[in-house]
């Protein structure tokens, strides 16, 4: 793995997987995230992506997130972003992407929203 980059899977209800991402989302780390999230998609589970510990996000990271959302949508699944770090929030707002992404306050809210859907 890349220095200071980690993805940890957190137990969630059977219809979803929560991944907590730590470090930088850049051209080197984004492919690792995409690979892991494709494994989740292939299990036909919704994705909760916790970005609280992402301290930098490059354009490749944003591109990866947007591609994930589209891939999951095409598969009839949902990606919910939670606990966005200030670094992630500032880029998402700057690019006006919050209208395209589903963002929840925290993991429990995302789980509740998925249960209600």
Secondary structure, DSSP 8 states (H G I E B T S, - for coil): --TT-EEEEE---TTEEEEEEEEEESTTTHHHHHHHHHHHHHTT-EEEEEEEEEEEE-HHHHHHHHHHHHHHHHTT--EEEES--HHHHHHHHHTT-TTTSEEESSHHHHHHHHHH-
